[in-house]
Amino acid sequence: MIALTLDRIAEITQTALGGSARPDTVVDGPVVIDSRQVAPGALFVALGGERVDGHDFAATAVGAGAVAVLASRPIDEPHLLVDGGDDEVVAALARLASYVARQLGDPERGSEAAQIVGVTGSSGKTTTKDLIAQVVDHTGPTVAPAGSFNNEIGHPLTVLRADEGTRNLVLEVAARGIGHIAHLCKVAPPRIGVVLNVGSAHMGEFGDREAIAKAKGELVESLPPGSDTPGRGGVAVLNADDPRVRAMASRTSARVVLYGTGEDADVRATDVVLGRTGAPAFTLNLGGRSAQVTLSLVGAHQVHNALATAAAAAELGMDIDEIARALGEATPVSRWRMEVTEHGGTTFVNDAYNANPESMRAALTTLGALAEGRRSIAVLAHMAELGEDGDQAHERIGALAAETGVAHLIVVGDQARGIAAGAERAAADGNWQGESIRVPDAEAAAAALRERMRAGDVIIVKGSRVAALEKVVDLITEEDAQ
């Protein structure tokens, strides 16, 4: 974070100094909510929780070097006290992040101003955020969240990692309801907004895709007006191949850049091929020039993530050759997202972080490409928050798994029973010769997989976060290591 005195932070956050806090003490370290992450000069944010209360760790945090605690109740340690509970602590955190973001992104800083990029979409946000961060880091120091740190707490904490040397701030913004993305964009106003897709994720909460599109479009609505001056003005980077995303062009005064595979896309992929490793290659077309790109990331769906990245990078001053080279060098960053590993002659694709119908289809399509000439096994759990269409959506995924030709389909948990039903219907119709197995949890899935897998197989593991299917791969590899 940029260095600030406690009295200035109190003014920004609308808090009061308490305990032994001295007004002229400077916070020049990280802002953290975990006392184990405290470093000298830090500000420790004390949040309550179901099992632990951050205030109980205030002394530990100060002992480790924190100069003060942002707190919702008086404590002995130097602190900044909010008028209210946890919600007010989060609000104070947002006010501090908003101040820092505006200071760093002030256009008056010229070439020293930080460029803020916001990324949203129903799927692919984290992977694309990681891609953009890796690529634009070639233009200067870049800050991006770890994993999916994209809510009202993780978002400001990421912003507060930026300092005077930061040139790019790449932020993932997520929504659980209308107004969430608008709020995050007020905390750190982006100049470039990237919208990937409008899918079925959180359908149960939003009700329909139009509501999801309304929420995702809050990102482009937050952008400043466009400008013909390079490096100035808002830019909306929109997926031309998704009609609902494309339609967001009418909701922004920013300059619109379309990416996709169609001829009218400003940033376009042609000649797309998927290699035997599952990594795609394509010709990147941008600004009247073209360059070859071969990704290290697995899955045909990564092409659109790469195009979105290329569009954002071009707006930040990179030329097509630099972009193509940086895309080719980019590697997976966040865990359990199409994470490919080899173990005992078997290929594991660990995509266990989350699941929705679109990402399930992409994962199974990738499995089919990777397993060409080899046996494949799918370990699948349910897709959460799909609403009324949930049963049918699960059955369609089961039918697709059967169409992919998996030898064994291991379905985890009762909520995923529709996946098994879809595959079993395909078997009854004579369209699938594989085996469907229903198990209660990740531990049972690992046991069932252990009995069936053999060297040379390609195995994909995917489900919603609550299923914790990453345990399946961990259990098997840990057993073999013993």
N, C-alpha and C positions, 0 to 999 in steps of 0.2 A: 504494500500500500504506500501511497505517498505519505511522507511524514507530516503528522499533525499533532498539535498539543492537545492535552485532555480538555482544556477549556474550549478550544475550537471544536473538538468532537462533540462536546456537550451542547454547544450552540447548534451544530448541524443536526444532531440526533434528537434534540429537544429533551435532554436528560439533565440530571443534577449530579454534581460531584458528591461523592460520599466516602466514608471511611477515611483513610489517610491519603486520598488522592490529592495530588498537587496540580494546580492549573497548568503550570509550565512543563509538566512531564510530557515527553514526546513519545507517541506511538509510531515506531518506524519498522515494526516487524509484521508478521502475518496476523490476520483476523481469523480466529478458529473457534469451532464449537466442541472440539475434542481436546481435552487437556494434554493428551499424549502428543499432540502436534504443536504444542507451544514452543516458541523460540524466543530468544531475548528481544524485548521491545514489542511483544505481541499484545493484542487485545483479545481477551477470552470472552466469548459470548455464552452466558449461562442460560440454557434452555431446559425446561422441564421435560419429562417423558414418562411413559408408563412404568418403566422399571428404574430409571435413574433420574436424578435432578442435577443439572449442571452446577447449581450453587454449591452442592456438596464437594465439588472438585475445585472450588475457587482457590483455596489455599494451595493445593497442588499446582495449579496453573501459575499462580504468582511465584511460588517457589521455583518453578522452572523458567521464569524470566518474563512472564506477562506483567505489564506495567499497570493494568487495570482490568476490571471485569464489567461487562455490560450486563446488568442484573435487573430483576424485577422485584427484588426485596432487599432490604439493607443487610449487608454482610460486614465482617470485620476488615476484609481486604479493601484496598483502594478500588472504587467502583464508580460507574456511571449508572444512575438509577432512573428507570423509566417509571412513568405514572400508569401502572397497570400490570397485566400479567404477560404471559409468553407472547401473545399477539402483539403487544406493544414493543417487546424486545425485537421481534421480527420486523416491525414497522421502523424501528430505529435503525436496524441493520440496513434496511432498504434506503433510508434517507442518507446514511453514510455512503453507501455504494453509489447512489445517484449523484451525490456531490463529487465523488472521485471520478466517475465516468464523464461528467460534464467538464471537469477540469482537464482531464487528459484528452478528451475529444474536441476541445475548443478549436474551431477553425483558425482562430487568431494565432495558434501555435505553429501554423504553417506545416512544414514537413515533419515537425515534431509531434503533431497531433495524432492520437491513436485512432485507427479506423475500426469502427465497431460493425461486426457482421452478425446478424441474427439468422438462425436456421430453425425451421419447423417443418412438420409433416407428420402423417400418421405412422410412417415407418421410415427407417433409414436416417433419422436425425443424428444419432450418435456417430454412426459411421461417417456420414458426410461432414459433420463437425470436425471429426478427427482428420479427415482428408484435407479439408480446407486449412486447418491449423498447420498441418505438416507442409502443405504446398506453399502457403503465404509466409511461413517462417523464413523462406528464402529472401523475403523483402525486409525483414527486421524482426526483432524479438516479439513473439506471439504468445498470448495467454488464452487458454481454452479450458473448459471444465474437464475434470477427470470423470470418465464414464458418463452417466446420465444425470449430472448435477444441474438439473434444469427447472427447479421449482422455486418457490418464494424464499427458500433458505439457501439452497445451492447456488442460485443465480447471483445474488449479491455477494456471496462469499467468493465466487469466481472473479467478479468485477474487482473486488478488493485485493486480489493477487496482483493486479496491474500497478505499475509505478511509472515514473517519468521516462523510463527507457522503453516502455511498451509501445510497439507500433501497430499491432493488430490485436483486437480483442474479439475472439470468435465464440459466440454464445449460442447454446441450444435452448430454445424456448418451448415449453410444453404447456398443454392445457388440459384441465379436468372439467372445465366449464367455460361459458362465455365470460369474457373480461379478464381471464387469467393472463393471456399473452399480452393484452393491452397494458396490464399492470407491469409485467416484466419489462416491456419496452419503455415504460416511463422511468424505470430504474436505470436502464442503460439504453438510451435512444440509439438504435442502429442507423447507419447510413446505407448499408446494404442489407436487404432482406431476402432470404432464400426460402422458397416454399417448394417442397418436394412432391407431395401427393396428398390426396384426401381419400383415406381408406376407411376400414371398418373398426379400427382400434377405438375403444371407448364408446362404441355405438350404444351400449346400454346406458351410459351416462348422458350422452348427447341426444339420443332418440333417432336421429337420421343423419345421412351424409351432408345434407344442406346445413344442419346446425354445426357439424364438424367443420365444414368449409367456412362458415361464418366466423368460427373461433380462430381457425388458422389464418384467415385473411386479416385479422387484427394486426398481424406483423406488417403487411404492406401498407395498411392504413396509418401506421405509426411513422412511416418514412417521411423525410423532408421532401419538398418539391425537387424535381430533377433539375439538372444544370448541364450546360454544354461544356463547362470548364472541367477538365480532367481532375479527378480526385475530389470534386465537390458535388453536392446535391445527392438526393436519394436515388437508389437503384433497386428495383424489384426484379429479382431473378426467379422466373417462373417456369415450371415444367409445361412445355407446350403440348406434351402427349397426354396430360391429364386435363380433361375439359373443365373441371371445377377449379383447378389451379389457374389455368389459362384465363378463365373468366375474372380472376382477381385483378386483372389489368385495369378494369373499370373502377376499382376501389382505391386507387392510389394516384397521387399527383407526381410520384417518382417516375423516373425514366424506366421503361420496362425492357428487360432482356429475356428473350425466350430461349430455352434449351430443350433439346430432344432429338428425335430421329427423323422428323418431318422436314420437308424442303424449306419451309418458311422459318425454321428455328435459326436464331442468331448464332447459337453455339450448337453444333450438330455432330452426331456420331454416324459414320457410314462404315460399311464393310466390317460389321461386328462378327467376331468369331469367338467361340468358347473353346479354350485349349483342354487337353486331357487332364490338366491339373484343376480345371474348373475356373481358372482365371481368364477373363475376357481380354481381347485385343481389339482395337478399332482405329479408324482414322478420325482424328479430331479436326473439325473444320470451324475456323474462327477468324473473323475479320478478313475474309478473302484468302486466307492461307490454310494449309493443312499440315498435320504432323501425325506420326504414328505413335500410338499409346499401347503399352502392354502393362496391365495392372498386376499387382501381386495379390490383390483381394479376390476372394472366391465368389462366383455367382454372376450370372448375366445382368442381374439387377444393379450391379455395381457400376454399370456403364452410365446410368442416369445420375448416380451419385457423383461420378467423376465429371460429368458434364456440368452439373451444378457447381462443382468446385472450380472447374476451368472458367466458368462465367464470372464467379466472384474474384478469382485470381487476376483475370484480365482487367477487371475494374480497379484492382489495386496495383496496376502498373506492370504486371508480368506479361512477357510476350509468349507467343504460342510454343516456341521451342523450350523455353524455361518451364512452362506449365506441363508440357508433355513429359519432359525429363523428371520433373518433381512428382508427377502422378505415378510414373513407373517406379520411382524409388519409395513411394509411400507404403507403409506396412500396417497391419492391424494394430490398433492401440488398445481399445477397450475390450475386456474379456468377454468370452462366450457369445461372440457375434461372428458366425461362420468361421470359427477358429479351427483350422485344419491341423491335425497332428497324426503322426504315424506311431503305432505301438504294436510290437510283436507281429509285424507284417500286415496289420489292419489299419485302415484309414478311418479316423474319427473326425466328423464334422460337428463341432460343439456349437450349436446356435441356441443355447438354452436361456439366453437372457430374457427373451420375451417372445410373444407370438400373437399374430392376428392373421386373418385369412390371406392377406396379400403376402406377408412375409413367409407364411407356411407354403404357399404356392411357389414362391421364389426358391425356398430351401429344397423342396422336393424336385423342382426342375433341375437345380444344381446337382442334387444327388443322382438323378438320372444321367447327367453328363459325366460326372465323376466315375460312375460305376459301369460305364460302357465296357462290356466284356467281362465284368466282375459281378459277384453277388452283392446285393444291397440289403440293408436292414434299417428300418426307421423306428425310432423310439419317440413317441409323440404324446404330449400331455394336452390339456385343454387350452382353449383360447378364451381368456377372461373378458368380461364386460362387452359381450356382443348383443345383449338384449334379446328381443323376440326371435331374431333370426339365428340364434345360437345353435340350436339343434341341427338345422339344415346346413349351416356353415360347417359344422363338424363333420356331417355326413359327406359333404362335398370334398372335404380334405381326405377322408378315408377312401373315397372313390378315386381321387387323384393319386394317392399312395399306391393303390392297386394298379392303376394305369401306368404308373412309373415302373412297376414290375418288381417291387420289393419282395424278397424271399420270405421275410418275417416282418410283421408289423406288431410292435409291442406298444400297447395303449395304456397309459398310466392314469389311474384315477377314474372315479365314477363320472366326473364331469366331462370326461373325454369319450364316454361310451359311444357317442355319435360317430366318432372316427372309426371305431371298430365296426359299427353297424354299416357304415358306407362301404368299407372294404369287404365285409362279409356278404353284402348284397351283390357286389361284383363277382365274388367267388361263386355264389349260388347261381348267377346268370352265366357261369362258365367263362367269365372274362378275367379271372385271376386264379393262379395256381398256388399262391402263397399261403402263409399261416398267420392268423390273427390271434394274439394273446392279450388278455386283459389282466393287469396287475394293479395293486392298490397304491403303490408309492415308488419313489426312486430306488429304494433299497431292493424291492422286489423286481423292479425293472432291470437292475444290474445283474441280479441272479438269473433272470430269464435270458438276458443277453449273453451272459457267460456260458450258459448251456448251449447256445445256438451259434455263436460267432466262431469264425475260423480264419486263418491267415488268408489274406487277399480280399477280405470283405471290405465294403465301404459302409460305414454306419453313421447315420445322422441322428442327433439328439436335439429335440426342440419342443418348447412349451412355454406357457406364461410363467412369469417370474415366481409366482407363488408355488409352482411345482418343484422348483429347485432341481431341475434335471441335470445340472452340471455335476451333481453328486454321482450320476451314473458313470460318467467317464472317470471321475476321481476314484470311485470304489474299485473299478476294474484295474486301473493303472496302479493304485496303491496295493491291491492284493498281489499283483505280479511282482511288485518291488520287494515284497516281504520274503 
